[in-house]
Amino acid sequence: MKLIDWGEILKQELIQLEEQGIDVASLPLHVRTVSGSDEELAGKCRELYESASSWKMREIYEYVEPSDLVSIERASRFHTATGLTDREKLFDRIHGAWLGRAAGCLLGKPVEGWNRKEIHRVLSSYAAYPLRHYFTDRFAPVDLEPWKHEQYSRCAIENCSGMPRDDDTDYTILALKMVEMFGRGFTTEQVAQMWLTYLPPLMTYTAERAAYINLCAGVRIPQTAFVNNPYREWIGAQIRADHYGYICPGDPAGAARMAYHDAALSHTSNGIYGAMFIAAMNASAFSQNEVESVIRTGMDHIPSSSRLYEAVDWVLKVKEEEPDWEKAGDRLLERFAGMHWVHTINNAAIVVLALLYGERDLEKTITIA
């Protein structure tokens, strides 16, 4: 097993640079050529990252996407709402949030990494579309790649006695322990301490693994989010942010700031915004009942000049134009075609679409997603 795939890093970094507005054509040709031995590819990556200060932006790039908290707050509209204080109601809401997260995660595990057509075909084969229950091993697919068969069977509802370990829940539990140890004012350095103490390195993926390796190599924060890390705008920080919303009922600004300090270890720009967006939405859901209001509160806590803000705003407009969630989903997949399936932006857009078309029905919402 390769701990570092230099060819993949170089390939994904060139895509990342294109997305963030860098004039990739201005980079040396040999650096833009993803070929060679591991040693040669590692050298290309080293040269590319060491030349970061000389990267040129394209002449036309309409987004402004800072990665430091002060600039993010200046580009956003942070605010605090009035939240719940009744402990019984708080417990019920937080318990429900955690169970809902586990349920949604378990629901998707059998088909993680599948495309929409594959999921549709399997469910339609046993008259279970649209999805209204967990995937079942009684109707396991027969003509997919071996890893998909194994994953599907292992995670089907008959073979799970509870929510199995998953990185989508690892970080929620780790965040709970971190706040217990360091309090709400924890730093990014303390997030790193928690990872190195409690998180096995091979239980990390993409941006988190890159940051983990950087920490072990002595790279200083916040460069841990950048060096050899083309995944810095992928979904990792966004999946780590839920707990900060749970413990800040009615305080989306507080939740967003905590999410920032967590995300900055491994992510930049939209990768950070995704975490802040989710945390702020979770916090605001304690005091707001309208789904769109919750979404817009989340938007208030990320820069309006960002690609993530633009994507969420686009989904809100689609909801006004298209009553059918499947047709809306078609439009979403078409708009973000070519973007990696675990990127922050398209995943946040799917969450927003599911929330809007789910109409406050948990089952409908997570099955749409």
Rosetta blueprint (number, residue, H / E / L):
1 M L
2 K L
3 L L
4 I L
5 D L
6 W H
7 G H
8 E H
9 I H
10 L H
11 K H
12 Q H
13 E H
14 L H
15 I H
16 Q H
17 L H
18 E H
19 E H
20 Q L
21 G L
22 I E
23 D L
24 V H
25 A H
26 S H
27 L L
28 P L
29 L L
30 H L
31 V L
32 R L
33 T L
34 V L
35 S L
36 G L
37 S L
38 D H
39 E H
40 E H
41 L H
42 A H
43 G H
44 K H
45 C H
46 R H
47 E H
48 L H
49 Y H
50 E H
51 S L
52 A H
53 S H
54 S H
55 W L
56 K L
57 M E
58 R L
59 E L
60 I L
61 Y L
62 E L
63 Y L
64 V L
65 E L
66 P L
67 S L
68 D L
69 L H
70 V H
71 S H
72 I H
73 E H
74 R H
75 A L
76 S L
77 R L
78 F L
79 H L
80 T L
81 A L
82 T L
83 G L
84 L L
85 T L
86 D L
87 R H
88 E H
89 K H
90 L H
91 F H
92 D H
93 R H
94 I H
95 H H
96 G H
97 A H
98 W H
99 L H
100 G H
101 R H
102 A H
103 A H
104 G H
105 C H
106 L H
107 L H
108 G H
109 K H
110 P H
111 V H
112 E L
113 G L
114 W L
115 N L
116 R H
117 K H
118 E H
119 I H
120 H H
121 R H
122 V H
123 L H
124 S H
125 S H
126 Y L
127 A L
128 A L
129 Y L
130 P L
131 L L
132 R L
133 H L
134 Y L
135 F L
136 T L
137 D H
138 R H
139 F H
140 A L
141 P L
142 V L
143 D L
144 L L
145 E L
146 P H
147 W H
148 K H
149 H H
150 E H
151 Q H
152 Y H
153 S H
154 R H
155 C H
156 A L
157 I H
158 E H
159 N H
160 C L
161 S L
162 G L
163 M L
164 P L
165 R L
166 D L
167 D H
168 D H
169 T H
170 D H
171 Y H
172 T H
173 I H
174 L H
175 A H
176 L H
177 K H
178 M H
179 V H
180 E H
181 M H
182 F H
183 G L
184 R L
185 G L
186 F L
187 T L
188 T H
189 E H
190 Q H
191 V H
192 A H
193 Q H
194 M H
195 W H
196 L H
197 T H
198 Y H
199 L L
200 P L
201 P H
202 L H
203 M H
204 T L
205 Y L
206 T H
207 A H
208 E H
209 R H
210 A H
211 A H
212 Y H
213 I H
214 N H
215 L H
216 C H
217 A L
218 G L
219 V L
220 R L
221 I L
222 P L
223 Q H
224 T H
225 A H
226 F L
227 V L
228 N L
229 N L
230 P L
231 Y L
232 R L
233 E L
234 W E
235 I L
236 G H
237 A H
238 Q H
239 I H
240 R L
241 A L
242 D H
243 H H
244 Y H
245 G H
246 Y H
247 I L
248 C L
249 P L
250 G L
251 D L
252 P H
253 A H
254 G H
255 A H
256 A H
257 R H
258 M H
259 A H
260 Y H
261 H H
262 D H
263 A H
264 A L
265 L L
266 S L
267 H L
268 T L
269 S H
270 N H
271 G H
272 I H
273 Y H
274 G H
275 A H
276 M H
277 F H
278 I H
279 A H
280 A H
281 M H
282 N H
283 A H
284 S H
285 A L
286 F L
287 S L
288 Q L
289 N L
290 E L
291 V H
292 E H
293 S H
294 V H
295 I H
296 R H
297 T H
298 G H
299 M H
300 D H
301 H L
302 I L
303 P L
304 S L
305 S L
306 S L
307 R H
308 L H
309 Y H
310 E H
311 A H
312 V H
313 D H
314 W H
315 V H
316 L H
317 K H
318 V H
319 K H
320 E H
321 E H
322 E L
323 P L
324 D L
325 W H
326 E H
327 K H
328 A H
329 G H
330 D H
331 R H
332 L H
333 L H
334 E H
335 R H
336 F L
337 A L
338 G L
339 M L
340 H L
341 W L
342 V L
343 H E
344 T H
345 I H
346 N H
347 N H
348 A H
349 A H
350 I H
351 V H
352 V H
353 L H
354 A H
355 L H
356 L H
357 Y H
358 G H
359 E L
360 R L
361 D L
362 L H
363 E H
364 K H
365 T H
366 I H
367 T H
368 I H
369 A L
